[in-house]
Amino acid sequence: MVDRILVGSGADVVVQNRMSQAYRLVRMLLRHHKRTFFTAVGGAAVFASCTVASAVMMRRIVDDVIDPRFNEGSVGAGTVVTVLGTVVLLGVVRAVGVVVRRTWAGRTTWGVTESLTAEVVDRLAEQPVPWHRAQSTGDLITRAGVDAEAATSVLGPLPFASGVVVLMLLSSVWLVVSDLWLGLAAVCVFPLLVALNVTYQRRVDHFYDTAQDELGRLSAAVHESFDGVVVVKSFGAEHRETERLAAIAARLRSARLGAVRLRSLFESLLDGIPTVVNIGLLVAGAYRVRAGALTVGELSSCIYLFTLLVFPLRLIGFTLSELPHSLAGWARIRSLVDQPVESDPALALLRAPGNDVVLRDVHFSHDGEREVLRGITATIEAGRNVAVVGATGAGKTTLLHVIAGLVPVGSGEVTVPESGARLVFQEAFLLARSEEHTYELQSRLHL
């Protein structure tokens, strides 16, 4: 794929392609849930604004309350009430912003997950039985469950990440206004941290894509093995099935460990860099205060604000780390939902009044070469109990599937009542495994 080629300046193109994919992903996910999402974004913006305002009040507390009390021996009661009242008010508004952000972000995530799951289930219901016979039920269940949750995992931290962007912009302005040189030194760290986040996201993509694919394969394999447990035990194939599942689980484990190793390195750097910069700001700020270019309150405000930024900046990294996970889940869902609906064999059945079932010169073949049904002509009258008898593999089940319209006939005509024909199966699962897996299992057991 083009977006995975990392040669020279082409890496910039890769990042742009991935960001473009992310934008399209979020736009598609939010097409029916924009109101709740932007409500969460609004709450995040309120939180960011109040955070910067609290740093401004930190300067006033130091310069207008604490410093006069130590140097002059007293401070006006009106000043204390005004400053502390403003701090309390900012705290309340900030808390409201947090509640709004978290509540509506959760509602958005679960609402989109529900919509995606419903879309997958609707498409599964639209597809006829022959399409399902070529699929694995375990994999289909994964698409509607695990993949849907993976696709929406980026929506949870996204409102907070948008608030962090607002916080960075407002903080940059405030830091530069407080002290030009100290502010520029602090602001220069932001692009470094953003670049660190982008580099991490780009390198971890492969592991998340692989892990999501292997998780789907593991779910399908486990479901198939449980469904065929009687056959597996009958032929003593437990060891072979265990090895097959262990191989898939090992690949999944390897992909997950690769992602964890990268994430641990990334988070260490994300913690270490701001801490070192904070120490540098404190030392440089002390010299600026000594030179009279900066007040103690302004230095405290800068250090306080930069310290507050460390944790929110992690949210950008967390959001970017969830992005490849969501893209992998979204790709698997779209590969299923975008498949065209195949024609339903039941629509090709002739309908006639009455309850008789009539077959005229019916032919059917699974592989297009060996005919299972050859020139079947019969009339099954209404109200009669008819038994279909034959050796294993003679086509008894296939004949019933043809009558019910579950498989298309090769040639001939099948006439059923106007209400159609229905089957009651002995097995608990109607669509338990693909035909390809059945043939593979038989070959492994030397059937």
Contacts in CASP RR format, 6 or more apart in sequence:
PFRMAT RR
TARGET T0000
AUTHOR 0000-0000-0000
METHOD contacts of the structure
MODEL  1
MVDRILVGSGADVVVQNRMSQAYRLVRMLLRHHKRTFFTAVGGAAVFASC
TVASAVMMRRIVDDVIDPRFNEGSVGAGTVVTVLGTVVLLGVVRAVGVVV
RRTWAGRTTWGVTESLTAEVVDRLAEQPVPWHRAQSTGDLITRAGVDAEA
ATSVLGPLPFASGVVVLMLLSSVWLVVSDLWLGLAAVCVFPLLVALNVTY
QRRVDHFYDTAQDELGRLSAAVHESFDGVVVVKSFGAEHRETERLAAIAA
RLRSARLGAVRLRSLFESLLDGIPTVVNIGLLVAGAYRVRAGALTVGELS
SCIYLFTLLVFPLRLIGFTLSELPHSLAGWARIRSLVDQPVESDPALALL
RAPGNDVVLRDVHFSHDGEREVLRGITATIEAGRNVAVVGATGAGKTTLL
HVIAGLVPVGSGEVTVPESGARLVFQEAFLLARSEEHTYELQSRLHL
2 17 0 8 1.000
3 14 0 8 1.000
3 17 0 8 1.000
3 18 0 8 1.000
3 21 0 8 1.000
4 14 0 8 1.000
4 205 0 8 1.000
4 206 0 8 1.000
5 14 0 8 1.000
6 14 0 8 1.000
6 202 0 8 1.000
11 202 0 8 1.000
14 202 0 8 1.000
15 198 0 8 1.000
15 202 0 8 1.000
18 201 0 8 1.000
18 202 0 8 1.000
18 205 0 8 1.000
18 323 0 8 1.000
21 327 0 8 1.000
22 154 0 8 1.000
22 323 0 8 1.000
22 327 0 8 1.000
25 151 0 8 1.000
25 154 0 8 1.000
25 323 0 8 1.000
25 326 0 8 1.000
25 327 0 8 1.000
25 330 0 8 1.000
26 154 0 8 1.000
26 155 0 8 1.000
26 158 0 8 1.000
28 330 0 8 1.000
29 112 0 8 1.000
29 116 0 8 1.000
29 151 0 8 1.000
29 152 0 8 1.000
29 155 0 8 1.000
29 330 0 8 1.000
30 37 0 8 1.000
30 108 0 8 1.000
30 112 0 8 1.000
30 155 0 8 1.000
32 112 0 8 1.000
32 115 0 8 1.000
33 108 0 8 1.000
33 111 0 8 1.000
33 112 0 8 1.000
33 115 0 8 1.000
36 104 0 8 1.000
36 107 0 8 1.000
36 108 0 8 1.000
36 111 0 8 1.000
37 104 0 8 1.000
37 105 0 8 1.000
37 108 0 8 1.000
37 155 0 8 1.000
37 158 0 8 1.000
37 159 0 8 1.000
39 100 0 8 1.000
39 104 0 8 1.000
40 100 0 8 1.000
40 101 0 8 1.000
40 102 0 8 1.000
40 103 0 8 1.000
40 104 0 8 1.000
40 105 0 8 1.000
40 106 0 8 1.000
40 108 0 8 1.000
40 159 0 8 1.000
41 101 0 8 1.000
41 159 0 8 1.000
41 162 0 8 1.000
41 163 0 8 1.000
42 97 0 8 1.000
42 100 0 8 1.000
42 101 0 8 1.000
42 159 0 8 1.000
43 96 0 8 1.000
43 97 0 8 1.000
43 98 0 8 1.000
43 100 0 8 1.000
43 101 0 8 1.000
43 104 0 8 1.000
43 159 0 8 1.000
44 97 0 8 1.000
44 101 0 8 1.000
44 159 0 8 1.000
44 160 0 8 1.000
44 162 0 8 1.000
44 163 0 8 1.000
44 164 0 8 1.000
44 166 0 8 1.000
45 162 0 8 1.000
45 163 0 8 1.000
45 166 0 8 1.000
46 93 0 8 1.000
46 94 0 8 1.000
46 96 0 8 1.000
46 97 0 8 1.000
46 100 0 8 1.000
47 94 0 8 1.000
47 97 0 8 1.000
47 98 0 8 1.000
47 101 0 8 1.000
47 163 0 8 1.000
48 163 0 8 1.000
48 164 0 8 1.000
48 166 0 8 1.000
48 167 0 8 1.000
48 170 0 8 1.000
49 166 0 8 1.000
49 170 0 8 1.000
50 90 0 8 1.000
50 91 0 8 1.000
50 93 0 8 1.000
50 94 0 8 1.000
50 97 0 8 1.000
51 94 0 8 1.000
51 167 0 8 1.000
51 305 0 8 1.000
51 308 0 8 1.000
52 167 0 8 1.000
52 170 0 8 1.000
52 171 0 8 1.000
52 174 0 8 1.000
52 305 0 8 1.000
53 90 0 8 1.000
54 87 0 8 1.000
54 90 0 8 1.000
54 91 0 8 1.000
54 94 0 8 1.000
55 171 0 8 1.000
55 174 0 8 1.000
55 301 0 8 1.000
55 302 0 8 1.000
55 304 0 8 1.000
55 305 0 8 1.000
55 308 0 8 1.000
56 174 0 8 1.000
56 301 0 8 1.000
57 83 0 8 1.000
57 86 0 8 1.000
57 87 0 8 1.000
57 90 0 8 1.000
58 297 0 8 1.000
58 300 0 8 1.000
58 301 0 8 1.000
58 304 0 8 1.000
58 305 0 8 1.000
59 178 0 8 1.000
59 295 0 8 1.000
59 297 0 8 1.000
59 298 0 8 1.000
59 300 0 8 1.000
59 301 0 8 1.000
60 83 0 8 1.000
61 83 0 8 1.000
61 87 0 8 1.000
61 297 0 8 1.000
62 295 0 8 1.000
62 296 0 8 1.000
62 297 0 8 1.000
62 300 0 8 1.000
62 301 0 8 1.000
63 295 0 8 1.000
63 296 0 8 1.000
63 297 0 8 1.000
63 298 0 8 1.000
64 75 0 8 1.000
64 79 0 8 1.000
64 83 0 8 1.000
65 75 0 8 1.000
65 79 0 8 1.000
65 80 0 8 1.000
65 83 0 8 1.000
67 296 0 8 1.000
67 297 0 8 1.000
68 74 0 8 1.000
68 75 0 8 1.000
69 75 0 8 1.000
101 159 0 8 1.000
101 160 0 8 1.000
104 159 0 8 1.000
105 155 0 8 1.000
105 156 0 8 1.000
105 158 0 8 1.000
105 159 0 8 1.000
105 160 0 8 1.000
106 156 0 8 1.000
108 155 0 8 1.000
108 156 0 8 1.000
108 159 0 8 1.000
109 152 0 8 1.000
109 153 0 8 1.000
109 155 0 8 1.000
109 156 0 8 1.000
112 152 0 8 1.000
112 155 0 8 1.000
113 148 0 8 1.000
113 149 0 8 1.000
113 151 0 8 1.000
113 152 0 8 1.000
116 148 0 8 1.000
116 151 0 8 1.000
116 152 0 8 1.000
116 333 0 8 1.000
117 144 0 8 1.000
117 145 0 8 1.000
117 148 0 8 1.000
119 333 0 8 1.000
119 337 0 8 1.000
120 143 0 8 1.000
120 144 0 8 1.000
120 145 0 8 1.000
120 148 0 8 1.000
120 333 0 8 1.000
120 336 0 8 1.000
120 337 0 8 1.000
121 144 0 8 1.000
123 336 0 8 1.000
123 337 0 8 1.000
123 339 0 8 1.000
123 341 0 8 1.000
124 132 0 8 1.000
124 140 0 8 1.000
124 144 0 8 1.000
124 336 0 8 1.000
126 341 0 8 1.000
127 339 0 8 1.000
127 341 0 8 1.000
127 342 0 8 1.000
128 341 0 8 1.000
128 342 0 8 1.000
128 343 0 8 1.000
128 344 0 8 1.000
128 345 0 8 1.000
128 346 0 8 1.000
129 345 0 8 1.000
129 401 0 8 1.000
129 405 0 8 1.000
129 406 0 8 1.000
129 407 0 8 1.000
129 431 0 8 1.000
130 342 0 8 1.000
130 345 0 8 1.000
130 406 0 8 1.000
130 407 0 8 1.000
130 408 0 8 1.000
131 342 0 8 1.000
132 140 0 8 1.000
132 431 0 8 1.000
133 407 0 8 1.000
133 431 0 8 1.000
133 434 0 8 1.000
133 435 0 8 1.000
134 434 0 8 1.000
134 435 0 8 1.000
134 436 0 8 1.000
135 431 0 8 1.000
135 434 0 8 1.000
136 220 0 8 1.000
136 223 0 8 1.000
136 224 0 8 1.000
136 433 0 8 1.000
136 434 0 8 1.000
136 437 0 8 1.000
137 220 0 8 1.000
137 223 0 8 1.000
137 224 0 8 1.000
137 227 0 8 1.000
137 429 0 8 1.000
137 431 0 8 1.000
137 432 0 8 1.000
137 433 0 8 1.000
138 216 0 8 1.000
138 219 0 8 1.000
138 220 0 8 1.000
138 222 0 8 1.000
138 223 0 8 1.000
138 224 0 8 1.000
139 216 0 8 1.000
139 217 0 8 1.000
139 219 0 8 1.000
139 220 0 8 1.000
140 336 0 8 1.000
140 431 0 8 1.000
141 219 0 8 1.000
141 223 0 8 1.000
142 215 0 8 1.000
142 216 0 8 1.000
142 219 0 8 1.000
142 220 0 8 1.000
142 332 0 8 1.000
143 332 0 8 1.000
143 333 0 8 1.000
143 336 0 8 1.000
146 215 0 8 1.000
146 216 0 8 1.000
146 219 0 8 1.000
147 212 0 8 1.000
147 216 0 8 1.000
147 329 0 8 1.000
147 330 0 8 1.000
147 332 0 8 1.000
147 333 0 8 1.000
148 329 0 8 1.000
148 333 0 8 1.000
150 212 0 8 1.000
150 325 0 8 1.000
150 326 0 8 1.000
150 328 0 8 1.000
150 329 0 8 1.000
150 330 0 8 1.000
151 326 0 8 1.000
151 329 0 8 1.000
151 330 0 8 1.000
151 333 0 8 1.000
152 326 0 8 1.000
153 322 0 8 1.000
153 325 0 8 1.000
153 326 0 8 1.000
154 319 0 8 1.000
154 322 0 8 1.000
154 323 0 8 1.000
154 325 0 8 1.000
154 326 0 8 1.000
155 326 0 8 1.000
156 322 0 8 1.000
157 315 0 8 1.000
157 318 0 8 1.000
157 319 0 8 1.000
157 322 0 8 1.000
158 319 0 8 1.000
160 312 0 8 1.000
160 315 0 8 1.000
160 319 0 8 1.000
161 315 0 8 1.000
161 316 0 8 1.000
161 318 0 8 1.000
161 319 0 8 1.000
163 312 0 8 1.000
164 312 0 8 1.000
164 313 0 8 1.000
164 315 0 8 1.000
164 316 0 8 1.000
165 316 0 8 1.000
167 309 0 8 1.000
167 312 0 8 1.000
168 190 0 8 1.000
168 309 0 8 1.000
168 313 0 8 1.000
171 305 0 8 1.000
171 306 0 8 1.000
171 309 0 8 1.000
172 183 0 8 1.000
172 187 0 8 1.000
172 190 0 8 1.000
174 301 0 8 1.000
174 305 0 8 1.000
175 182 0 8 1.000
175 183 0 8 1.000
175 186 0 8 1.000
175 187 0 8 1.000
175 302 0 8 1.000
175 305 0 8 1.000
175 306 0 8 1.000
176 183 0 8 1.000
176 184 0 8 1.000
176 187 0 8 1.000
178 294 0 8 1.000
178 298 0 8 1.000
178 301 0 8 1.000
178 302 0 8 1.000
179 285 0 8 1.000
179 288 0 8 1.000
179 293 0 8 1.000
179 294 0 8 1.000
179 298 0 8 1.000
179 302 0 8 1.000
181 284 0 8 1.000
181 288 0 8 1.000
182 281 0 8 1.000
182 284 0 8 1.000
182 285 0 8 1.000
182 288 0 8 1.000
182 294 0 8 1.000
182 299 0 8 1.000
182 302 0 8 1.000
183 302 0 8 1.000
185 277 0 8 1.000
185 281 0 8 1.000
185 284 0 8 1.000
186 277 0 8 1.000
186 281 0 8 1.000
186 302 0 8 1.000
186 306 0 8 1.000
189 273 0 8 1.000
189 274 0 8 1.000
189 277 0 8 1.000
190 313 0 8 1.000
192 273 0 8 1.000
193 270 0 8 1.000
193 273 0 8 1.000
193 274 0 8 1.000
193 313 0 8 1.000
193 316 0 8 1.000
194 316 0 8 1.000
196 266 0 8 1.000
196 269 0 8 1.000
196 270 0 8 1.000
196 273 0 8 1.000
197 266 0 8 1.000
197 270 0 8 1.000
197 316 0 8 1.000
197 317 0 8 1.000
197 320 0 8 1.000
198 320 0 8 1.000
200 262 0 8 1.000
200 263 0 8 1.000
200 266 0 8 1.000
200 317 0 8 1.000
200 320 0 8 1.000
200 321 0 8 1.000
201 317 0 8 1.000
201 320 0 8 1.000
201 321 0 8 1.000
201 323 0 8 1.000
201 324 0 8 1.000
203 262 0 8 1.000
204 259 0 8 1.000
204 262 0 8 1.000
204 263 0 8 1.000
204 321 0 8 1.000
204 324 0 8 1.000
205 324 0 8 1.000
205 327 0 8 1.000
207 255 0 8 1.000
207 256 0 8 1.000
207 258 0 8 1.000
207 259 0 8 1.000
207 262 0 8 1.000
208 255 0 8 1.000
208 259 0 8 1.000
208 324 0 8 1.000
208 325 0 8 1.000
208 328 0 8 1.000
209 324 0 8 1.000
209 327 0 8 1.000
209 328 0 8 1.000
210 251 0 8 1.000
210 255 0 8 1.000
211 252 0 8 1.000
211 255 0 8 1.000
211 256 0 8 1.000
211 259 0 8 1.000
211 328 0 8 1.000
212 325 0 8 1.000
212 328 0 8 1.000
212 329 0 8 1.000
212 332 0 8 1.000
213 328 0 8 1.000
213 332 0 8 1.000
214 248 0 8 1.000
214 251 0 8 1.000
214 252 0 8 1.000
214 255 0 8 1.000
215 252 0 8 1.000
216 332 0 8 1.000
217 248 0 8 1.000
218 245 0 8 1.000
218 248 0 8 1.000
218 249 0 8 1.000
218 252 0 8 1.000
221 244 0 8 1.000
221 245 0 8 1.000
221 248 0 8 1.000
222 245 0 8 1.000
223 432 0 8 1.000
223 433 0 8 1.000
224 432 0 8 1.000
224 433 0 8 1.000
224 437 0 8 1.000
224 441 0 8 1.000
225 232 0 8 1.000
225 241 0 8 1.000
225 244 0 8 1.000
225 245 0 8 1.000
227 429 0 8 1.000
227 432 0 8 1.000
227 433 0 8 1.000
228 432 0 8 1.000
228 433 0 8 1.000
228 441 0 8 1.000
231 237 0 8 1.000
231 441 0 8 1.000
231 445 0 8 1.000
232 238 0 8 1.000
232 241 0 8 1.000
232 441 0 8 1.000
235 445 0 8 1.000
235 447 0 8 1.000
237 444 0 8 1.000
237 445 0 8 1.000
240 444 0 8 1.000
263 321 0 8 1.000
266 317 0 8 1.000
266 321 0 8 1.000
267 314 0 8 1.000
270 313 0 8 1.000
270 314 0 8 1.000
270 317 0 8 1.000
271 310 0 8 1.000
274 306 0 8 1.000
274 309 0 8 1.000
274 310 0 8 1.000
274 313 0 8 1.000
275 310 0 8 1.000
277 306 0 8 1.000
278 303 0 8 1.000
278 306 0 8 1.000
278 307 0 8 1.000
278 310 0 8 1.000
281 302 0 8 1.000
281 303 0 8 1.000
281 306 0 8 1.000
282 299 0 8 1.000
282 303 0 8 1.000
285 294 0 8 1.000
285 299 0 8 1.000
285 302 0 8 1.000
286 299 0 8 1.000
288 294 0 8 1.000
288 299 0 8 1.000
289 295 0 8 1.000
289 296 0 8 1.000
289 299 0 8 1.000
343 408 0 8 1.000
344 405 0 8 1.000
345 405 0 8 1.000
345 406 0 8 1.000
345 407 0 8 1.000
345 408 0 8 1.000
345 409 0 8 1.000
346 404 0 8 1.000
346 405 0 8 1.000
346 406 0 8 1.000
346 420 0 8 1.000
348 405 0 8 1.000
348 408 0 8 1.000
348 409 0 8 1.000
349 405 0 8 1.000
349 414 0 8 1.000
349 415 0 8 1.000
349 416 0 8 1.000
349 420 0 8 1.000
349 421 0 8 1.000
350 413 0 8 1.000
350 414 0 8 1.000
350 415 0 8 1.000
350 416 0 8 1.000
351 415 0 8 1.000
351 416 0 8 1.000
351 417 0 8 1.000
351 418 0 8 1.000
351 420 0 8 1.000
352 358 0 8 1.000
352 415 0 8 1.000
352 416 0 8 1.000
352 417 0 8 1.000
352 418 0 8 1.000
353 417 0 8 1.000
353 418 0 8 1.000
354 382 0 8 1.000
354 417 0 8 1.000
354 418 0 8 1.000
355 382 0 8 1.000
355 383 0 8 1.000
355 417 0 8 1.000
356 379 0 8 1.000
356 380 0 8 1.000
356 381 0 8 1.000
356 382 0 8 1.000
356 415 0 8 1.000
356 417 0 8 1.000
357 379 0 8 1.000
357 380 0 8 1.000
357 403 0 8 1.000
357 414 0 8 1.000
357 415 0 8 1.000
357 416 0 8 1.000
357 417 0 8 1.000
357 421 0 8 1.000
358 378 0 8 1.000
358 379 0 8 1.000
358 380 0 8 1.000
358 413 0 8 1.000
358 414 0 8 1.000
358 415 0 8 1.000
359 376 0 8 1.000
359 377 0 8 1.000
359 378 0 8 1.000
359 379 0 8 1.000
359 402 0 8 1.000
359 403 0 8 1.000
359 413 0 8 1.000
359 414 0 8 1.000
359 415 0 8 1.000
360 377 0 8 1.000
360 412 0 8 1.000
360 413 0 8 1.000
360 414 0 8 1.000
360 415 0 8 1.000
361 375 0 8 1.000
361 376 0 8 1.000
361 377 0 8 1.000
361 411 0 8 1.000
361 412 0 8 1.000
361 413 0 8 1.000
362 373 0 8 1.000
362 375 0 8 1.000
362 376 0 8 1.000
362 377 0 8 1.000
362 402 0 8 1.000
362 409 0 8 1.000
362 410 0 8 1.000
362 411 0 8 1.000
362 412 0 8 1.000
362 413 0 8 1.000
362 414 0 8 1.000
363 371 0 8 1.000
363 373 0 8 1.000
363 374 0 8 1.000
363 375 0 8 1.000
363 376 0 8 1.000
363 409 0 8 1.000
363 410 0 8 1.000
363 411 0 8 1.000
363 412 0 8 1.000
364 371 0 8 1.000
364 372 0 8 1.000
364 373 0 8 1.000
364 398 0 8 1.000
364 402 0 8 1.000
364 407 0 8 1.000
364 409 0 8 1.000
364 410 0 8 1.000
365 371 0 8 1.000
365 372 0 8 1.000
365 410 0 8 1.000
366 372 0 8 1.000
366 398 0 8 1.000
366 435 0 8 1.000
372 393 0 8 1.000
372 395 0 8 1.000
372 398 0 8 1.000
373 395 0 8 1.000
373 398 0 8 1.000
373 399 0 8 1.000
373 402 0 8 1.000
373 409 0 8 1.000
375 412 0 8 1.000
376 399 0 8 1.000
380 386 0 8 1.000
382 417 0 8 1.000
388 396 0 8 1.000
388 399 0 8 1.000
388 400 0 8 1.000
389 396 0 8 1.000
390 396 0 8 1.000
398 407 0 8 1.000
400 423 0 8 1.000
401 407 0 8 1.000
401 423 0 8 1.000
402 409 0 8 1.000
402 414 0 8 1.000
403 414 0 8 1.000
403 416 0 8 1.000
403 421 0 8 1.000
404 421 0 8 1.000
404 422 0 8 1.000
404 423 0 8 1.000
405 414 0 8 1.000
405 421 0 8 1.000
406 423 0 8 1.000
END
